[in-house]
Amino acid sequence: MELARTPEDCHRCFAAAFAAKDLAALVALYEAEPSIVTEPGQPPATGRVALRALLTSLLASDCQLHQETTSVIRAGDLALLRATWRLTGTGPEGEALETSHNSIEVVRRQADGTWLFVIDDPFGAD
């Protein structure tokens, strides 16, 4: 499992774990009580249970993630990330799937120097 050593690494590590369909590695990229927006315009879900449910659903699809970090703003142990991303492939019911959005995330440097997601809004910069 890759560790994010810089804020910029967070997106790269997420994409690598997603490509490997490694749920444990994806969950490990988040703090213990993250806030995650699961649907555009909906309030965020909080915690690892919600995170696991979202990621399990994503991994059930046969999709490829294409992601590009577009902005990183650091302030001490926090960083604000923005990215463009696209999922293409086949959904869990066999349907063609293609979606793209602009995300915004907050990551925090941990005591060991790694960075983890705290807030994840995959649609927040649309």
Backbone hydrogen bonds, N-H to C=O, Kabsch-Sander energy under -0.5 kcal/mol:
donor,donor_aa,acceptor,acceptor_aa,energy
5,R,3,L,-0.8
9,D,6,T,-0.7
10,C,6,T,-0.6
10,C,7,P,-1.4
11,H,7,P,-0.5
11,H,8,E,-0.5
12,R,8,E,-1.0
13,C,9,D,-3.2
14,F,10,C,-2.1
15,A,11,H,-2.6
16,A,12,R,-2.2
17,A,13,C,-2.5
18,F,14,F,-2.6
19,A,15,A,-2.5
20,A,16,A,-1.7
21,K,18,F,-1.3
22,D,17,A,-2.6
23,L,21,K,-1.0
26,L,22,D,-2.1
27,V,23,L,-2.7
28,A,24,A,-2.1
29,L,26,L,-1.4
30,Y,27,V,-1.8
31,E,117,F,-2.6
35,S,118,V,-2.4
36,I,45,A,-3.2
37,V,120,D,-2.6
38,T,36,I,-0.6
42,Q,39,E,-2.0
45,A,36,I,-3.3
47,G,34,P,-2.7
48,R,32,A,-0.7
51,L,47,G,-1.9
52,R,48,R,-3.1
53,A,49,V,-2.1
54,L,50,A,-2.3
55,L,51,L,-2.8
56,T,52,R,-2.8
57,S,53,A,-2.0
58,L,54,L,-2.2
59,L,55,L,-2.6
60,A,56,T,-1.1
61,S,58,L,-1.2
62,D,90,T,-2.8
63,C,61,S,-1.2
64,Q,88,T,-3.0
66,H,64,Q,-0.5
66,H,86,R,-2.7
67,Q,65,L,-0.5
68,E,84,T,-2.6
70,T,82,R,-2.7
71,S,82,R,-1.5
73,I,80,L,-2.2
74,R,72,V,-0.5
75,A,78,L,-2.9
78,L,75,A,-1.6
79,A,107,V,-2.0
80,L,73,I,-2.7
81,L,79,A,-0.6
81,L,105,E,-3.1
82,R,71,S,-2.1
83,A,103,S,-1.5
84,T,68,E,-2.3
85,W,101,H,-2.5
86,R,66,H,-2.3
87,L,99,T,-2.8
88,T,64,Q,-1.9
89,G,97,L,-2.2
90,T,62,D,-2.2
91,G,95,E,-3.5
94,G,91,G,-2.0
97,L,89,G,-3.1
99,T,87,L,-2.1
101,H,85,W,-2.0
103,S,83,A,-2.5
104,I,121,D,-2.1
105,E,81,L,-2.3
106,V,119,I,-2.3
107,V,79,A,-2.5
108,R,116,L,-2.6
109,R,77,D,-2.8
110,Q,114,T,-3.8
113,G,110,Q,-2.1
115,W,4,A,-2.2
116,L,108,R,-2.0
117,F,29,L,-3.0
118,V,106,V,-3.3
119,I,106,V,-1.6
120,D,35,S,-2.6
121,D,104,I,-2.4
124,G,121,D,-1.3
125,A,102,N,-2.5
126,D,123,F,-1.7
